[in-house]
């Protein structure tokens, strides 16, 4: 089936014409049919958006897949990446992107709004409750603009490197700059092994490194991501991240010369490091808002934030795992060794 999926986000920015963001178009309501406008209004009311329609942006993309569920999963992943890009533009304030939108079956014309469920089913990137009260990405950006300390400066450098990766034509430089963006927020000393930290931020803590995490918390994770699958993916992710580090070292030690990545299954590696950066970005933004001023302070409390973040764990167990399975299926097969934890 071919489906158009539209995500509605509230912003301080008003656009006068359509703008492409890779596979996603940023559009206004003028691009909608009357039926689509009705679906958009119904969805906005469901999610309690109280805003002028001029400040509601439309993220639009077309997908082809066997089932609507797969289409929605693909759309969610793509739209979250686009929203992350918009958030990194400090001139733009994303005030609300809770999940409003609609989908259109391009073959039949059927149009349906996304409606808010009664239970709290939000995914990663919403409004968080922390010790200082409600937190939203907009408040986080205000702090980033007005304060200076080690953690905030590292956060800004990391965003810079991640944005730089988007402008590179060479795949090895795209990979390297994303890895540098991650290192900027994780590496405390030259000898620091950051791989256990990266596994932690996507809710796959390595037991040998994070022994202080209560067993009931790791058991809860294993139950959410079925026990055998949890161990399988933890091993797979760990191995791929160590392989990423080897590739990073090869690029740097060769004097940043281009290296052959054809047989490295880069789609899977980029999927993992993009997920790591996304979870890292959202979690560190919350920790900085709580008053932590240094990278060491951030990592002292990181496991506590990750293990209590139901939205992050939900995103990992549903969207991220699904994306890994999709890439593995499309690439043929990936051998998964027996768990060693």
C-alpha positions as CSV (number, residue, x, y, z in Angstrom):
1,X,0.0,0.0,0.0
2,X,1.1,3.6,-0.7
3,X,0.4,6.0,2.1
4,X,1.0,9.7,2.7
5,X,1.8,10.4,6.4
6,X,1.6,13.9,7.8
7,X,3.0,14.9,11.2
8,X,1.8,18.2,12.7
9,X,4.2,20.2,14.8
10,X,3.8,23.6,16.5
11,X,6.6,26.1,16.1
12,X,7.4,29.7,16.3
13,X,8.3,29.6,12.6
14,X,5.8,30.3,9.8
15,X,6.8,29.1,6.3
16,X,5.4,30.6,3.1
17,X,6.4,27.8,0.7
18,X,7.1,24.1,0.8
19,X,10.7,23.2,1.9
20,X,12.3,19.8,1.4
21,X,14.3,18.1,4.2
22,X,15.6,15.1,2.5
23,X,12.7,12.6,2.0
24,X,10.4,14.9,4.1
25,X,8.6,18.0,2.9
26,X,7.9,20.9,5.3
27,X,4.5,22.2,4.2
28,X,1.7,24.6,5.1
29,X,-2.1,24.0,5.3
30,X,-2.5,25.4,1.8
31,X,-1.2,22.1,0.4
32,X,-4.0,20.2,2.0
33,X,-7.4,19.0,0.6
34,X,-10.5,19.9,2.5
35,X,-10.7,16.3,3.8
36,X,-7.1,16.5,5.0
37,X,-7.8,19.9,6.7
38,X,-10.7,18.3,8.6
39,X,-8.5,15.3,9.7
40,X,-5.7,17.8,10.8
41,X,-8.2,19.8,12.9
42,X,-9.6,16.7,14.5
43,X,-6.1,15.5,15.4
44,X,-5.0,18.9,16.7
45,X,-8.0,19.0,19.0
46,X,-7.4,15.5,20.2
47,X,-3.8,16.4,21.3
48,X,-5.0,19.8,22.8
49,X,-3.0,22.0,20.5
50,X,-4.0,25.6,21.2
51,X,-2.3,27.5,18.5
52,X,-2.9,29.6,15.4
53,X,-2.9,27.3,12.3
54,X,-0.2,29.5,10.8
55,X,2.3,28.1,13.4
56,X,1.5,24.5,12.7
57,X,4.0,23.0,10.3
58,X,3.3,19.9,8.2
59,X,6.0,17.2,7.9
60,X,4.9,15.1,4.8
61,X,6.4,11.9,3.4
62,X,5.2,9.1,1.2
63,X,5.7,5.5,2.1
64,X,5.1,2.1,0.5
65,X,4.8,-1.0,2.7
66,X,2.7,-4.1,3.2
67,X,0.9,-2.9,6.4
68,X,-0.1,0.4,7.9
69,X,1.8,-0.5,11.1
70,X,5.1,-0.7,9.1
71,X,4.3,2.6,7.4
72,X,3.7,4.3,10.7
73,X,6.9,2.9,12.2
74,X,8.9,4.1,9.1
75,X,7.3,7.5,9.3
76,X,7.9,7.9,13.0
77,X,11.6,7.2,12.6
78,X,12.0,9.6,9.6
79,X,10.0,12.4,11.2
80,X,11.9,12.2,14.5
81,X,15.1,12.7,12.6
82,X,13.7,15.7,10.8
83,X,12.4,17.2,14.1
84,X,15.9,16.7,15.6
85,X,17.3,18.7,12.7
86,X,14.7,21.5,13.3
87,X,15.5,21.5,17.0
88,X,19.2,22.1,16.2
89,X,18.4,25.3,14.4
90,X,18.4,27.7,17.4
91,X,16.2,30.2,15.6
92,X,13.4,27.6,15.5
93,X,11.5,26.8,18.7
94,X,9.5,23.5,18.5
95,X,6.8,24.0,21.1
96,X,4.7,20.9,20.6
97,X,5.1,17.7,18.5
98,X,3.2,15.2,20.6
99,X,1.9,13.0,17.8
100,X,-0.8,14.9,16.0
101,X,-1.2,14.2,12.3
102,X,-3.1,12.1,9.8
103,X,-2.5,9.5,7.0
104,X,-3.9,9.2,3.5
105,X,-4.2,6.0,1.5
106,X,-3.0,7.2,-1.9
107,X,-4.8,4.5,-3.7
108,X,-8.3,4.9,-2.2
109,X,-8.1,8.5,-0.9
110,X,-9.1,7.3,2.6
111,X,-8.0,9.9,5.2
112,X,-7.7,9.3,8.9
113,X,-6.5,11.5,11.8
114,X,-4.1,10.3,14.5
115,X,-6.0,10.6,17.8
116,X,-4.5,10.7,21.3
117,X,-5.0,7.5,23.3
118,X,-6.4,7.7,26.8
119,X,-3.3,6.1,28.3
120,X,0.1,7.9,28.2
121,X,1.6,6.3,25.1
122,X,4.0,9.1,24.1
123,X,7.3,8.2,22.6
124,X,10.7,9.7,23.1
125,X,11.0,13.5,22.9
126,X,8.0,14.9,24.7
127,X,7.4,16.8,27.9
128,X,9.4,15.4,30.8
129,X,8.9,15.6,34.6
130,X,12.2,16.2,36.5
131,X,13.1,17.6,39.9
132,X,12.7,21.2,38.8
133,X,9.2,20.6,37.3
134,X,8.0,20.2,33.7
135,X,10.6,20.4,31.0
136,X,10.3,20.9,27.3
137,X,12.9,21.1,24.5
138,X,12.0,24.8,24.1
139,X,13.1,25.6,27.7
140,X,16.2,23.6,27.1
141,X,17.1,25.7,24.1
142,X,16.6,28.9,26.2
143,X,19.1,27.5,28.8
144,X,21.6,26.6,26.0
145,X,21.5,30.1,24.7
146,X,21.9,31.9,28.1
147,X,24.3,29.7,30.1
148,X,27.9,28.6,29.6
149,X,29.6,25.7,31.3
150,X,31.5,22.6,30.3
151,X,28.4,20.5,29.7
152,X,26.6,23.1,27.6
153,X,29.7,23.9,25.5
154,X,30.2,20.2,24.8
155,X,26.6,19.9,23.9
156,X,26.9,22.7,21.4
157,X,30.1,21.2,19.9
158,X,28.3,17.9,19.5
159,X,25.4,19.5,17.6
160,X,27.9,21.2,15.4
161,X,29.7,18.0,14.4
162,X,26.4,16.2,13.9
163,X,25.2,19.0,11.6
164,X,28.5,18.9,9.7
165,X,27.9,15.2,9.0
166,X,24.7,16.1,7.1
167,X,26.7,18.3,4.7
168,X,29.3,15.7,3.8
169,X,29.2,13.9,0.4
170,X,31.6,11.2,1.4
171,X,30.0,8.4,3.5
172,X,33.2,7.9,5.6
173,X,33.1,11.6,6.6
174,X,29.4,11.4,7.4
175,X,30.2,8.5,9.7
176,X,33.3,10.1,11.3
177,X,31.6,13.4,12.1
178,X,28.6,11.6,13.7
179,X,31.1,9.6,15.8
180,X,32.9,12.7,16.9
181,X,29.6,14.2,17.9
182,X,29.0,11.2,20.2
183,X,32.6,11.3,21.5
184,X,32.2,14.9,22.4
185,X,29.5,14.0,25.0
186,X,30.9,10.8,26.2
187,X,34.7,10.7,26.3
188,X,36.2,12.0,29.6
189,X,39.8,10.9,29.1
190,X,41.9,9.5,26.2
191,X,41.7,6.0,27.7
192,X,38.0,6.1,28.3
193,X,36.1,3.2,26.7
194,X,32.9,4.9,25.6
195,X,31.2,1.7,24.2
196,X,29.5,0.7,27.5
197,X,28.1,4.3,27.7
198,X,26.7,4.1,24.2
199,X,25.0,0.8,25.0
200,X,23.6,2.3,28.2
201,X,22.0,5.3,26.5
202,X,19.9,3.0,24.2
203,X,18.8,0.9,27.2
204,X,21.2,-2.0,26.7
205,X,23.5,-1.7,29.7
206,X,26.5,-4.0,29.8
207,X,26.3,-5.8,33.1
208,X,30.1,-6.0,33.6
209,X,30.3,-2.2,33.4
210,X,27.1,-1.0,35.2
211,X,26.9,-3.4,38.1
212,X,25.3,-0.6,40.2
213,X,22.0,-0.8,38.2
214,X,19.6,-2.8,40.4
215,X,18.8,-6.3,39.0
216,X,15.1,-5.6,39.0
217,X,15.7,-2.7,36.6
218,X,17.7,-4.9,34.1
219,X,15.1,-7.6,34.5
220,X,12.4,-5.1,33.6
221,X,14.3,-4.2,30.5
222,X,14.6,-7.9,29.5
223,X,10.9,-8.4,30.0
224,X,10.0,-5.4,27.8
225,X,12.4,-6.6,25.1
226,X,11.7,-10.3,25.3
227,X,14.5,-12.0,27.2
228,X,16.2,-13.8,24.4
229,X,15.9,-10.9,22.0
230,X,17.3,-8.5,24.6
231,X,20.5,-10.6,25.0
232,X,20.8,-11.1,21.2
233,X,20.5,-7.4,20.5
234,X,22.7,-6.4,23.3
235,X,25.5,-8.5,21.9
236,X,24.8,-7.4,18.3
237,X,24.9,-3.7,19.3
238,X,28.0,-4.1,21.4
239,X,29.9,-5.7,18.5
240,X,28.7,-3.2,16.0
241,X,29.8,-0.3,18.2
242,X,33.2,-1.7,18.7
243,X,33.5,-2.2,15.0
244,X,32.5,1.5,14.6
245,X,35.3,2.5,16.8
246,X,37.8,0.5,14.7
247,X,36.5,2.2,11.6
248,X,36.9,5.6,13.3
249,X,40.5,4.8,14.3
250,X,41.3,3.6,10.7
251,X,40.0,6.9,9.2
252,X,41.9,9.0,11.8
253,X,45.1,7.1,11.6
254,X,45.1,7.2,7.8
255,X,45.1,11.0,7.9
256,X,41.4,11.3,7.2
257,X,41.9,9.6,3.8
258,X,38.9,7.8,2.3
259,X,38.7,4.2,3.2
260,X,36.6,1.4,1.7
261,X,33.4,0.8,3.7
262,X,31.5,-1.3,1.1
263,X,31.6,-4.5,3.1
264,X,31.1,-2.9,6.5
265,X,27.2,-2.9,6.5
266,X,27.2,0.8,7.1
267,X,23.4,1.0,7.1
268,X,23.2,-1.0,10.3
269,X,26.1,0.9,11.9
270,X,24.6,4.3,11.0
271,X,21.2,3.2,12.3
272,X,22.8,2.4,15.7
273,X,24.9,5.5,16.0
274,X,22.0,7.7,14.9
275,X,19.9,6.1,17.7
276,X,22.7,6.6,20.2
277,X,23.0,10.3,19.3
278,X,19.2,10.8,19.5
279,X,18.9,9.2,22.9
280,X,22.1,10.9,24.1
281,X,20.9,14.3,22.9
282,X,17.5,14.0,24.6
283,X,18.8,12.6,27.9
284,X,21.7,15.0,28.3
285,X,19.5,18.0,27.5
286,X,17.3,16.9,30.5
287,X,20.3,16.4,32.8
288,X,21.8,19.8,31.9
289,X,18.4,21.3,32.7
290,X,18.6,19.7,36.1
291,X,21.7,21.7,37.0
292,X,24.7,19.4,36.1
293,X,27.6,21.4,34.8
294,X,30.2,18.9,33.6
295,X,30.4,15.7,31.6
296,X,31.5,13.7,34.6
297,X,28.5,14.9,36.5
298,X,26.2,14.0,33.6
299,X,27.6,10.4,33.5
300,X,27.3,10.0,37.2
301,X,23.5,10.1,36.9
302,X,23.0,8.9,33.3
303,X,22.0,5.3,34.3
304,X,19.3,6.7,36.6
305,X,17.8,8.8,33.9
306,X,17.9,6.0,31.3
307,X,16.4,3.3,33.4
308,X,13.5,5.5,34.5
309,X,12.8,6.9,31.0
310,X,9.7,4.8,29.9
311,X,9.4,6.8,26.7
312,X,13.0,6.0,25.7
313,X,12.6,2.3,26.5
314,X,9.4,2.1,24.6
315,X,11.0,3.8,21.5
316,X,13.9,1.3,21.7
317,X,11.8,-1.8,22.1
318,X,9.4,-0.9,19.3
319,X,10.8,1.6,16.7
320,X,14.6,1.0,17.1
321,X,14.5,-2.8,17.2
322,X,12.1,-2.8,14.3
323,X,14.6,-0.7,12.2
324,X,17.4,-3.0,13.0
325,X,15.4,-6.0,11.9
326,X,14.4,-4.2,8.7
327,X,18.1,-3.5,7.8
328,X,19.2,-7.1,8.7
329,X,16.4,-8.5,6.5
330,X,17.3,-6.3,3.6
331,X,21.0,-7.0,3.8
332,X,20.5,-10.8,3.9
333,X,21.8,-12.1,7.2
334,X,23.9,-11.0,10.0
335,X,25.4,-13.6,12.3
336,X,24.6,-13.1,15.9
337,X,26.9,-14.8,18.3
338,X,25.7,-16.4,21.6
339,X,25.3,-13.9,24.4
340,X,28.3,-13.7,26.8
341,X,26.8,-11.5,29.5
